[in-house]
Amino acid sequence: MADQPATPRRRGAARTDELLQVTLDLAAEVGYAGMTIEAVARRAGVGKHTIYRRWSSRSALLLDALSRAWTTDLDYHDTGDVRADLREQFLRSAPALTDPPIGPVYRGLIAEAQSDPALRATLHERFLHTVEQSTLDRITRAQRAGELVPDVDLEFAAEVLCGTLYYRHLLSTRLVDEAAVDALLDMFMAAYAVR
Amino acid sequence: MADQPATPRRRGAARTDELLQVTLDLAAEVGYAGMTIEAVARRAGVGKHTIYRRWSSRSALLLDALSRAWTTDLDYHDTGDVRADLREQFLRSAPALTDPPIGPVYRGLIAEAQSDPALRATLHERFLHTVEQSTLDRITRAQRAGELVPDVDLEFAAEVLCGTLYYRHLLSTRLVDEAAVDALLDMFMAAYAVR
């Protein structure tokens, strides 16, 4: 970096990106427990104060690292077949949300949020609500296209679709696999598909 | 206890009950973080080894404390109206699973289970699976009674019913309230009620 002609502001942005990438590298290597401010500082070759200047806590750093790793590849496709698009998206995102780097960071933040209501609110607002909302957008488009019954509020259905898969991932030893996704979509389509 | 004519075996059982009750009292007073083996031993007036003789870890102690607090009041009623019985049970159990003593112990164990797959398996087997199974039993009886459509496997539906409410409780700041339970049951009945 030293030989790049960066303005102080651009250099700051580059350093932020670098610190988030170091955090994600650590997530993949040592998991959530090892992702301390100390470990990130050591790996990045900076002092802890450099990290605390940008993030007030480990949670704040990990939330931003999660945002960086969370790509638009997690958005729904729209082929005009709502069941197929939901299926494809659930099966594509399940491993992305489970495997490093997202998996350990996400699961660790969810664990910490159990004793920290403010973190739970932030986590929901920045990630889970985003997932629910993109699901709601996709099924609302299907409703407008006549695939799903009209005059039904689908907001809670989006929560059911997301919530069931998160429950399985976080609270059981079962996988979010094809059988689970198909069973969930069977119920969703039985409730809302136009016959 | 010293003046009770207890056999050593009965005395041991009484002491186990007492230690679990002390654990639950602490849960109500100081929450999960304060429920250490040390704190339980201090409150009960015993050495730490007395606790470790019965439970190999804090998680093991807390799992048994949770079992003790979990009463059969959490079972479903069967009035012959499946929607009403599910609704009544969800609204009755939601505060029981949220408030002390169950609430902080359960939420804390769920948090620890995120970094401990063996604990996650035990927690699912002893508690979450039990909830799913009693839900499945109730809706299967409704299917046999002709309230729900025949020839549909309802096992995943039971997971959807439980999972959605756990998701809301654990991962959002929203409440498991009447509006949420009614929306969930609207979807369930739209999918499976005999029309």
Boltz contact constraints between the chains, C-beta under 6 A:
constraints:
  - contact:
      token1: [A, 107]
      token2: [B, 114]
      max_distance: 6.0
  - contact:
      token1: [A, 111]
      token2: [B, 111]
      max_distance: 6.0
  - contact:
      token1: [A, 111]
      token2: [B, 114]
      max_distance: 6.0
  - contact:
      token1: [A, 114]
      token2: [B, 107]
      max_distance: 6.0
  - contact:
      token1: [A, 114]
      token2: [B, 111]
      max_distance: 6.0
  - contact:
      token1: [A, 121]
      token2: [B, 173]
      max_distance: 6.0
  - contact:
      token1: [A, 124]
      token2: [B, 172]
      max_distance: 6.0
  - contact:
      token1: [A, 128]
      token2: [B, 171]
      max_distance: 6.0
  - contact:
      token1: [A, 156]
      token2: [B, 183]
      max_distance: 6.0
  - contact:
      token1: [A, 157]
      token2: [B, 187]
      max_distance: 6.0
  - contact:
      token1: [A, 160]
      token2: [B, 164]
      max_distance: 6.0
  - contact:
      token1: [A, 160]
      token2: [B, 187]
      max_distance: 6.0
  - contact:
      token1: [A, 163]
      token2: [B, 163]
      max_distance: 6.0
  - contact:
      token1: [A, 163]
      token2: [B, 164]
      max_distance: 6.0
  - contact:
      token1: [A, 163]
      token2: [B, 167]
      max_distance: 6.0
  - contact:
      token1: [A, 164]
      token2: [B, 160]
      max_distance: 6.0
  - contact:
      token1: [A, 164]
      token2: [B, 163]
      max_distance: 6.0
  - contact:
      token1: [A, 166]
      token2: [B, 167]
      max_distance: 6.0
  - contact:
      token1: [A, 167]
      token2: [B, 163]
      max_distance: 6.0
  - contact:
      token1: [A, 167]
      token2: [B, 166]
      max_distance: 6.0
  - contact:
      token1: [A, 167]
      token2: [B, 167]
      max_distance: 6.0
  - contact:
      token1: [A, 171]
      token2: [B, 128]
      max_distance: 6.0
  - contact:
      token1: [A, 172]
      token2: [B, 124]
      max_distance: 6.0
  - contact:
      token1: [A, 173]
      token2: [B, 121]
      max_distance: 6.0
  - contact:
      token1: [A, 183]
      token2: [B, 156]
      max_distance: 6.0
  - contact:
      token1: [A, 187]
      token2: [B, 157]
      max_distance: 6.0
  - contact:
      token1: [A, 187]
      token2: [B, 160]
      max_distance: 6.0
  - contact:
      token1: [A, 187]
      token2: [B, 191]
      max_distance: 6.0
  - contact:
      token1: [A, 190]
      token2: [B, 191]
      max_distance: 6.0
  - contact:
      token1: [A, 191]
      token2: [B, 187]
      max_distance: 6.0
  - contact:
      token1: [A, 191]
      token2: [B, 190]
      max_distance: 6.0
  - contact:
      token1: [A, 191]
      token2: [B, 191]
      max_distance: 6.0
